[in-house]
Amino acid sequence: MTAPDQSRFTAHLRELADPIWQAQHQHPFVRGLADGSLPTETFRAWLLQDYLFLVEYCRLLALGVARAPDMATATRLADVLHATLHEEMTLHRRCAAEFGIAEAQLASGEMADITRAYTDHLLRVAAVDDFALLAAALLPCMWGYSELGRRLAQDRPSPEPRYRAWIETYADPAFAELAGWCRELVDQLAADAGPEMRSRMRREFLLSSRFELSFWSVG
């Protein structure tokens, strides 16, 4: 994996969050995906929560479109929202069906406390805080899954084909490109921000990183 450019603000964020991200990579859920040992009931419960997260994630992206500082950013976020609604959620429904979860169960599922806390955090930032904080809070989700997917794809393929397909989704170069775009956005916003705003961006990035780590235990 290419070493990060330490002159970038996002490289600084990644360095600060490294203990949290490394804990994600070593989480029993993640390692169980990699070696196929994760109980299917655990993944099934997590998948339901991840779908409920995505519903609120779409609201976050819609708020991002509305609050974007320029048309190029608004357009890209609108594209991500469209892809999430029409592609990623379709893939989630298909994956859920393979684990015996019907669409009606997805729609009527009840959020776990961590799912509610994480999405409430993201939506609050998106609704009332500066756009730079929205971008910083969003980045760990995109970048973290891309890094994790690529790392797992470098390991021996998971013997569980459904877990292997999930890993391949987030190891896809197109997803890495999206994470790269979000990094560039945060770098640009940080360059235009003052010291106090950059400090707040760091706090939001680290808080979302902690939520990401906690979310692996939601199943």
C-alpha positions in Angstrom: 0.0 0.0 0.0 1.4 3.4 -1.0 2.6 5.5 2.0 0.4 8.5 2.6 1.6 12.0 1.8 2.3 13.4 5.2 1.9 17.0 3.9 -1.9 16.4 3.6 -4.3 17.3 6.3 -6.0 13.9 5.8 -2.7 12.1 6.3 -2.5 13.9 9.7 -6.0 12.8 10.5 -5.2 9.2 9.5 -2.1 9.2 11.7 -4.1 10.5 14.7 -6.8 7.8 14.2 -4.4 5.0 13.5 -5.0 3.1 16.8 -8.7 3.2 16.1 -8.3 2.0 12.5 -5.9 -0.7 13.5 -8.4 -1.9 16.1 -11.0 -2.1 13.3 -8.7 -4.2 11.1 -8.1 -6.6 14.1 -11.7 -6.7 15.2 -13.1 -10.3 15.6 -15.9 -9.4 13.2 -13.5 -8.2 10.5 -11.1 -11.1 11.0 -14.0 -13.5 10.9 -15.0 -12.1 7.5 -11.5 -12.7 6.3 -11.1 -16.3 7.4 -14.8 -17.3 7.0 -15.3 -18.1 10.7 -17.8 -15.3 11.4 -21.1 -16.9 12.4 -23.7 -16.2 9.7 -26.2 -15.1 12.4 -23.8 -12.4 13.5 -23.3 -11.1 9.9 -27.1 -11.3 9.4 -27.7 -9.0 12.4 -24.9 -6.6 11.3 -26.2 -6.5 7.8 -29.7 -5.4 9.0 -28.1 -2.6 11.0 -25.9 -1.6 8.1 -29.0 -1.3 5.9 -30.7 1.0 8.4 -27.5 3.0 8.6 -27.5 3.4 4.8 -31.1 4.8 4.9 -29.8 7.6 7.2 -26.6 7.9 5.2 -28.7 8.8 2.2 -30.3 11.7 4.2 -26.8 12.8 5.1 -25.7 12.9 1.5 -28.9 14.8 0.6 -28.0 17.4 3.2 -24.5 17.5 1.8 -25.9 18.3 -1.6 -28.0 21.1 -0.2 -25.1 22.6 1.8 -22.2 22.1 -0.7 -20.1 25.2 -1.3 -20.0 24.8 -5.1 -21.8 23.0 -7.9 -19.0 20.6 -8.5 -19.2 19.3 -5.0 -23.0 19.3 -5.0 -22.9 17.3 -8.3 -20.5 14.7 -7.0 -22.5 14.2 -3.7 -25.7 13.9 -5.8 -24.0 11.2 -7.8 -23.0 9.4 -4.7 -26.5 9.7 -3.3 -28.0 8.3 -6.5 -25.5 5.4 -6.5 -26.2 4.6 -2.9 -30.0 4.7 -3.4 -30.0 2.7 -6.7 -27.0 0.5 -6.5 -25.5 0.0 -3.0 -28.9 -0.4 -1.3 -30.0 -2.8 -4.1 -26.8 -4.9 -3.4 -27.6 -4.8 0.3 -31.1 -6.1 -0.3 -29.7 -8.8 -2.6 -27.1 -9.8 0.0 -29.7 -9.7 2.8 -31.9 -12.1 0.8 -29.0 -14.6 0.6 -29.0 -14.5 4.4 -32.8 -15.0 4.7 -33.7 -11.4 5.4 -36.7 -10.2 3.5 -37.2 -6.7 2.3 -40.0 -6.2 4.7 -37.7 -7.1 7.6 -35.2 -4.5 6.3 -37.8 -1.8 6.2 -39.2 -2.6 9.6 -35.9 -3.3 11.4 -35.2 -1.5 14.7 -32.0 0.4 15.1 -29.5 -0.7 17.7 -28.2 2.0 20.0 -24.9 2.4 18.3 -26.6 2.7 14.9 -28.9 5.4 16.2 -26.0 7.2 17.9 -23.8 7.2 14.9 -26.5 8.3 12.4 -27.8 11.0 14.8 -24.3 12.3 15.1 -23.8 12.5 11.3 -27.2 14.1 10.7 -26.7 16.7 13.4 -23.4 17.7 11.9 -24.9 17.8 8.4 -27.9 19.9 9.5 -26.4 22.5 11.8 -22.6 22.6 11.5 -20.2 23.9 8.9 -19.8 21.9 5.7 -16.2 21.3 6.5 -17.3 19.4 9.6 -19.8 17.4 7.6 -17.0 16.3 5.2 -14.7 15.4 8.0 -17.4 13.4 9.8 -18.2 11.6 6.5 -14.7 10.7 5.5 -14.0 7.7 7.9 -17.0 5.8 6.5 -15.8 6.1 2.8 -12.0 5.9 3.4 -12.2 3.4 6.2 -14.2 0.8 4.2 -12.0 1.3 1.2 -8.8 0.7 3.2 -10.3 -2.3 5.0 -11.6 -3.8 1.8 -8.3 -3.5 0.0 -6.4 -5.0 3.0 -8.7 -7.9 3.2 -8.5 -8.5 -0.5 -4.8 -8.8 -0.2 -5.2 -11.7 2.3 -6.1 -15.3 1.2 -9.7 -15.1 -0.2 -12.4 -15.8 2.4 -13.6 -19.4 2.1 -17.2 -18.1 2.6 -18.3 -16.8 -0.9 -20.8 -14.4 0.5 -18.2 -12.7 2.7 -15.8 -12.8 -0.2 -18.3 -10.9 -2.3 -18.8 -8.3 0.4 -15.0 -7.7 0.6 -14.7 -7.4 -3.1 -17.4 -4.7 -3.1 -15.3 -2.4 -0.9 -11.9 -3.4 -2.5 -13.2 -2.2 -5.8 -11.0 0.6 -7.4 -14.1 2.6 -8.0 -14.8 2.8 -4.3 -11.2 3.7 -3.7 -11.6 6.5 -6.2 -14.6 7.8 -4.3 -12.7 7.7 -1.0 -9.9 9.6 -2.7 -12.2 12.3 -3.8 -13.6 12.7 -0.3 -10.0 13.0 1.0 -9.3 15.7 -1.5 -12.4 17.5 -0.5 -11.4 17.5 3.2 -7.9 18.6 2.3 -9.2 21.5 0.3 -11.7 22.5 3.0 -8.9 22.3 5.7 -6.6 24.5 3.6 -9.3 27.2 3.5 -10.1 26.9 7.2 -8.5 28.5 10.2 -6.9 26.7 13.1 -10.1 26.5 15.2 -12.1 24.9 12.3 -9.3 22.4 11.6 -9.3 21.4 15.2 -13.0 20.8 15.1 -12.6 18.8 11.8 -10.1 16.6 13.7 -12.6 16.0 16.5 -15.3 15.1 14.0 -13.0 12.7 12.1 -11.9 11.0 15.3 -15.4 10.7 16.6 -16.7 9.1 13.4 -13.7 6.7 13.5 -14.7 5.6 17.0 -18.3 5.1 15.8 -17.0 3.0 12.9 -15.0 0.8 15.3 -18.1 0.4 17.6 -20.3 -0.5 14.7 -18.5 -3.7 14.0 -19.9 -5.0 17.4 -23.5 -4.1 16.5 -24.1 -7.7 15.3 
